[in-house]
Amino acid sequence: MYSNMWALYAREVKRFQKIWIDTVFNPIVTVGLYLGVFGVVTSGQQIGDLPYLTFVYTGLLAMLIINNSFSNPSFALVIAKNLGNIVDLQLAPIAPWRIGVAYAMAAFTRGVITLCIALLATVWFIPGLGLPEHPLYFIFALFLTGIEFGMLGVAFGFWAKNFEALTFMSTFVMQPMIFLAGVFYPVANLPSPWSTISLFNPVHHNINFFRYAFTGYSDISPIISLLVILGFSFVFFVAMQILTKKNIVLK
């Protein structure tokens, strides 16, 4: 059974490797454009002891992991539904929960690959940025963020009946959550009530924990962010398993 799960994981990894232009160039272009704009506009500015460009850069890296981990399984599953390939999963001798985990692990893998590509291509433009301040936390941040939003992507991939529903989710739910998460500014700088609302935004805690692991800077206690991440990961895991079983088990 576990070999079947890893075979499904390997299939998904090979699938996104075939779209290497999107996997390789998209993160480089995205980060490069943001760095170009913010590098000019915020030259010399600081947030605490952290250069503003470093603050934005670490937020962008976390955003890349979130976006890629969410989009990889969600679009793959909607495509499978539209092409009728979902029947392959329904007939495969794999437990529904293992199917969800395989897709989430593949999403995590794509998130890490995207992060590595973006780092190698753009870290040279961030003066003074060295190795992560807290390596163990950095590993936790990578794994938990990739898995958490991979599971959310699986859940919405099974929930969405077509691309319109998935696009709605990406545009009107994920993007506002990301832009209210403190990628480009400390959430404390937001006017009320947005500063308070941002504290209940799960994406904010992922970005805050990732930024703390990399630079040592955090808007709120990283331990609180870690606990929030673990809590939402459990919720997303339960939702993923319910929706996977509902769509995979043949009636």
Order of alpha helices (4+ residues) and beta strands (2+ residues): alpha-alpha-beta-beta-alpha-alpha-alpha-alpha-alpha-alpha-alpha-alpha-alpha
